[in-house]
Structures are given as structure tokens and as C-alpha cells.
Amino acid sequence: MTASSKRPFPLSGPTSTSEPSIIRSNDWSAFRGLTALHDHWTLKGWAPGRSVYYWYLTFSDPALAELASECQGRLEADSLDHVSLDGLHLTVLSIGDTDQVSDSTLTRLIDLARRRLAGVKSFDLSIGPLSGSRSAIRFSVTPWDPLLNLHRLLRECTVAVRPNRQLTETSEFRPHLGIAYINKRQMANSLVDAVQQLRDLAPVQVRVDNVRLVELRRDGRRYVWHDHAVISLAI
């Protein structure tokens, strides 16, 4: 993984983590300001056979799938690898490579997270409009506040069982939901213009009522995972 891929995008967060218009504007301004886009699969280096534990939010909402499908259909290009509609997700936090996390550590992490999240209530998110990053096309997600709280709690749990693991700081967490990965380096203007044509599509509402600990791997130019634990949030 390159140094640039480790930097959060946008580099500067929004001035408000609760006001949707400010978050969306910050996302779009950062994407629109790019001059070049990168090959995701090179930028995010991944050794053959590697698998990693992550905290994930996943979604199966029909309205979200419909919005993603419409955007993907209008962004057909050889330079894009679309995320499958049954693979829509929001990455919260990397725990570490599976060969570096013992079964007992994983069990302790899951047990601790269940206890810490017991009082966290389910919440709603707004997904959209479409924007992008250095190597992906993705939706803005608002508000950030419940996601930042979730990240902080899961990070604290992970640090407790893996104290030597370097984890993303909550201040560098940039919630988003990707629908396509860019598979070759290119100038940004064409894709930025194409995304701009889709920004008038209305965002959709989704409910977050659980968090998943998944084992993630790459299969060609796509990500696949299976659940190790599903932690329900309070009603």
C-alpha cells in the first residue's frame, strides 16, 4: 500500500459532521479538485492470498440497490469495476491481517465489542449524492456523528485486544459507500463530469441496526468477505 493511499480522502474533514449539506459539499469539492485518478488495485496494494479482518456495515436496502444500479448503469466504462449490488458496504475499521490475529484474540474482541455496543442505538443514514475519491466512485454518507461514535468505540475495543496494532484514528475516518473502483490511471475530468451529471439523483435513507466483523479478501478485481460475527444494535 502506497503512502498516498493511507491518507484520508478528503484530506480535510468537513466543518460539521452533522450537517448533510456541509459534508456533501466537502466530499464533492475534494473530488472535483482532483486532476488525476489512480488504479485502485495498485494504489491499495494487496498480496496474493492475503485476508484481513474488518469492521463493516453492509446494506441490502432495495432503494439503495436501485440508486447504485442506476448510477452504475450510467457510468459504464472499461476503466470502472462496479461493486456488486449485494456487496454494498461501508468500511469502518481494519482490525489486521488474519494471520496476525489469533482465534482467542478474535473471540475476546467480539465479546468486548458486544458489551461496548450494547447501549448503542440503531440509527438512520442518508446515502448520496454521488461523488468520488482518488481511486473510486462513491456516495456521500450523512450524518457522520453516529458513525464516528461507532468508529471510536470499535477502535477502543480493538486497541484493548491488539495494543500494538496501528489503527486509523477516528479523526481520519471518512465515511463513504463505494459503487465502483477505478482500474487504470487517468485524467480526472471525464469521470468528474460524468459523476456531476448524476448528482441530482435524490439520496436514499438506510437503517443501521448491526455491525459485522468480516474476513475480507480479494478475488480478482473485487472484494469478497464472510461474516465472523454480527453484533446487533439496540432498537
Buried (B, 14 or more C-beta within 10 A) or exposed (E): EEEEBEEBBBEEBBEBBEBBEBBBBBBBEBBBEBEEBBBBBBBBEBEEEEBBBBBBBBBEBEBBBEBBEEBBEEBEBEBBBBBEBEBBBBBBBBBBEBEEBEEEBBEBBBEBBBEBBEEBEEBEBBBBBBBBBBBBBBBBBBBBEBBBEBBBBBBBBBEEBBEEEEBBEBEBBBBBBBBBBBBBEBEBEEBBEBBBEBBEBEBBEBEBBBBBBBBBBBEEEEBBBEEBBEBEBEE
